[in-house]
Amino acid sequence: MSTSPPIVRNLQFENEEFEQETQDSKSKDEVNVADCERIKVFLRLRPFTVDEIARGEQSAVLQVKENRISIRPRNRNYMTSEVQATNEATFEFDEIFNEDISQSAIFRKVAIPFIHKLFTGKSSMILAYGITNAGKTHTILGTEADPGLIPRSIDVIFHSLKDRIIQNPRGDEKASAKYLIECCSNVLFSAKDEHWDSVTDSFSDPVSGIPCLFADGKENNISILSEDESLVFQVTVSYMEIYNDRCYDLFDVNTLLDAQKVLKRGPKSTTKYRRQGLKLKEIQNGKIKVEGLHEIEVYNSSEAHRLLQCGIKNRQIAETLCNRHSSRSHSVFNINLKALQKISKKEYRDIFQSTLSFVDLAGSERTTKTDVTGERLKETAQINKSLMNLGQCLEALRRNQRMKESKTEDNLKKKQLVVPYRQSKLTLLFRDFVQNGSTLMIAACSPASSDADETIHALRTASFAKELKYSHIQAQGSYNTISNYRKHIDALHQPVRNRDKFDDELSNAYDEDFQDTDELLLEIQTLRERLAFAESRALLIESEIRDEVAREMEEALHRMERQYRLKLEEATQYHEERLERRVHLITTTARKELGYGAAHRAAEHAMLNYYKDKWEAERALHEFELSQLKQKLRERNLERDELKELVLNRTTVYQEESRQNVFTQTDESLQSERLSTDDINHRNELSNLLENFVETLKKFIPRTFGANVWQQVEENYLVAMIEELAREECGVGQLRMIDYLNRMFEFLGGSPVADDAKPLNEELKNADVSKQPNQSKRRRERKKKQSETSKDSISVDGQNESTEAATSLENFGCSSSVLSTTTPDKVIKKCRRSRKTKN
Ligand SMILES: Nc1ncnc2c1ncn2[C@@H]1O[C@H](COP(=O)(O)OP(=O)(O)OP(=O)(O)O)[C@@H](O)[C@H]1O
């Protein structure tokens, strides 16, 4: 089985106008390939921007002569001694494009040879390098009106391949351009946002509805075809960016959907937009693979343009949501070509795979110049670090190459430098391209004198790249190499087919292997030595880097110090002035108020004295009152003591009396108990006697003293007497009755109890209670006699009534003579007098 290697035939030109130019480029390319595959570096000088013209920027470019450019530095102190001496920095490049070169011309000069290589199975990279705002993106992407290298390359590639693109039968539908474009149209282009208004205002695809920044057909007049008609192709594209030394897929649908969620929630959304970072993995032959990077199958230029548009949009969204600015990341757009040869109706055989990559590097910038802080400072540091690392790789490669080329004894003894590819993702990818393909660098250059120093640094790094050749590192994926391998495999298969020669061939192969092993051991030894040297060299480089960083930091610190000192001085001056004003104000106010203050103090003093005297007087008065009150209190206390004593005495007396009363009452009650039966009889007798006596008085007193007197006697004495008698005990009742009678007679004007009645009174008074029944017996007898006598006298005639009364009274101790001598008027008067005196 043998394959005839495809011969890249001369470029076919559909447009005669470009024929000559492209032929030149082809011939140049052929020369370059022959010229050991040196890394080519082109310089593109951009014109002044509108802003720069408005600022009146001066040009830093002193001279552009053939491939040499001279730039005048702004501050020569930071330059090399050579530049300091001449005050200009001169660099040489493969070609220098002036401000007036068109995008189309650049494309033909730069990209066409690489597209050519793509079709021959060689991978290549076009790298735009330079300081910020130098025109890198303009060159790589371009604008809607004037597209750059990528859109033009897409046009040419698809126009060349035409119907020879086949569909991958095992292709993932979710990795197809159609699916992604649909997602993009739903997610990214549905939202209207000021950040991409300018983009969406561009062309719109009638099918997908996606605005298309780059219209097809700008470069449709160029076609590069392979003569091998049996070859068919599959084209995939991938788009990624390296931001803060992390790789992100710009064709990842999931991140697009996440972005949609965040966008829908609006600017106040607390959900953070997080993208999944991709890992770089080293596969066989030192090739680098970006794990998880989507490679989207594309069948025509229109799809490719729209995909590019989606990637740009995704990047814009990331920029918006991550709050960063344009080109703060390195972007890599890959066009992968897979050539297949038809074996049968459905079977294809892989012939080669190649990639054309377009890298738009972020612009290096000086932190001292842009005065950035926070996240931006971190970004800038990362950009500068990765670019510096790229410069270090280029420098190390150049030195190694020089050592090899010079072949002097000294140089041969020296060990090769280790190229620090692994220090950043960018350089790892760069290594892949340097080792596996050809590289072209476009150094974008700003003419502004304000950017001169940074431009010089960037151009110096670019000039390192210019000297690099990679002829010794053959492109592993090239078509020719693959066909050579095939031949070799065929040769290896030969012994199998030819059994007779198998053993000999096999032993030969073993011998070769042993020889290889010895060589390998030797190489390991050499590599070890190189490693030791490389480590020491790395330390040296590191110290150099540290020095540079320290210098920059020192510069920044000096600047900050100056700023702060200035601010401090301003603040001090301001505060001093303020303090002076205050002191002045206070002094003036104090002076004004001093006079008033003295008078005020005198008045206060007088007031104080007045209140002091007043207080003293009141105090004396209160003390006097207090002493008086104390005296009174003492007296009251004495009185209280006396009263207490008195009460105590009285209580004692009272207690004594009450005790005696109790005894007396007890005696009396005992006596009354004894006399109770006699008393009942005695009372009956007495009441009878009293009735009689009262009856007698009723007759006697009205007749003698008048009806009024009787009425008064009756009111005052008799009723009370009768009631008393009814209530009192017998013995005591008698005494009471006598007392009443005495008082009655006293009232009537008579003498108290008659003398002859006394014995009776005395007798009654002194009467022993025990003897009373006998006494009452005697009395009853006497009364019986008297009643008989009175009965006799009454019965004689009415005139004897006074005599009867007197007798009755006599029986009670009353003398009738006393009664007869008193007139009723006198008795009444006497009675009234005695009442008055009583009252
Ligand atoms: N050749 C050119 N002709 C006309 N205008 C240009 C050219 N090159 C660059 N510009 C303009 O200069 C400005 C800066 O260019 P561009 O954005 O490409 O710079 P950059 O190097 O990519 O900057 P950054 O690294 O910050 O992204 C843009 O306005 C662009 O239109």
The ligand as an SDF file (V2000), in Angstrom:
LIG
                    3D

 31 33  0  0  0  0  0  0  0  0999 V2000
   -3.0750   49.8510   11.0010 N   0  0  0  0  0  0  0  0  0  0  0  0
   -3.9960   50.5800   11.6150 C   0  0  0  0  0  0  0  0  0  0  0  0
   -4.6970   51.4560   10.9200 N   0  0  0  0  0  0  0  0  0  0  0  0
   -5.6060   52.2130   11.5190 C   0  0  0  0  0  0  0  0  0  0  0  0
   -5.9130   52.1450   12.8350 N   0  0  0  0  0  0  0  0  0  0  0  0
   -5.2510   51.2700   13.5790 C   0  0  0  0  0  0  0  0  0  0  0  0
   -4.2520   50.4500   13.0020 C   0  0  0  0  0  0  0  0  0  0  0  0
   -3.7490   49.6850   13.9740 N   0  0  0  0  0  0  0  0  0  0  0  0
   -4.4120   50.0210   15.1070 C   0  0  0  0  0  0  0  0  0  0  0  0
   -5.3190   50.9620   14.8650 N   0  0  0  0  0  0  0  0  0  0  0  0
   -6.1990   51.5700   15.8370 C   0  0  0  0  0  0  0  0  0  0  0  0
   -5.5030   51.7340   17.0540 O   0  0  0  0  0  0  0  0  0  0  0  0
   -6.2940   51.4480   18.1560 C   0  0  0  0  0  0  0  0  0  0  0  0
   -5.6420   50.3370   18.9830 C   0  0  0  0  0  0  0  0  0  0  0  0
   -5.5840   49.1890   18.2650 O   0  0  0  0  0  0  0  0  0  0  0  0
   -5.8140   47.7380   18.8420 P   0  0  0  0  0  0  0  0  0  0  0  0
   -7.0280   47.6910   19.6690 O   0  0  0  0  0  0  0  0  0  0  0  0
   -5.7050   46.7840   17.7610 O   0  0  0  0  0  0  0  0  0  0  0  0
   -4.5680   47.6820   19.8220 O   0  0  0  0  0  0  0  0  0  0  0  0
   -4.0720   46.4350   20.6710 P   0  0  0  0  0  0  0  0  0  0  0  0
   -2.6130   46.3530   20.5240 O   0  0  0  0  0  0  0  0  0  0  0  0
   -4.8680   45.2450   20.3530 O   0  0  0  0  0  0  0  0  0  0  0  0
   -4.3740   46.9590   22.1450 O   0  0  0  0  0  0  0  0  0  0  0  0
   -4.6290   46.0570   23.4070 P   0  0  0  0  0  0  0  0  0  0  0  0
   -3.4540   45.2060   23.6190 O   0  0  0  0  0  0  0  0  0  0  0  0
   -4.8260   47.0430   24.5130 O   0  0  0  0  0  0  0  0  0  0  0  0
   -5.8700   45.2970   23.1030 O   0  0  0  0  0  0  0  0  0  0  0  0
   -7.6460   51.0420   17.6170 C   0  0  0  0  0  0  0  0  0  0  0  0
   -8.4830   52.1460   17.6790 O   0  0  0  0  0  0  0  0  0  0  0  0
   -7.3690   50.6860   16.1860 C   0  0  0  0  0  0  0  0  0  0  0  0
   -8.4980   50.9400   15.3740 O   0  0  0  0  0  0  0  0  0  0  0  0
  1  2  1  0
  2  3  1  0
  2  7  2  0
  3  4  2  0
  4  5  1  0
  5  6  2  0
  6  7  1  0
  6 10  1  0
  7  8  1  0
  8  9  2  0
  9 10  1  0
 10 11  1  0
 11 12  1  0
 11 30  1  0
 12 13  1  0
 13 14  1  0
 13 28  1  0
 14 15  1  0
 15 16  1  0
 16 17  2  0
 16 18  1  0
 16 19  1  0
 19 20  1  0
 20 21  2  0
 20 22  1  0
 20 23  1  0
 23 24  1  0
 24 25  2  0
 24 26  1  0
 24 27  1  0
 28 29  1  0
 28 30  1  0
 30 31  1  0
M  END
$$$$
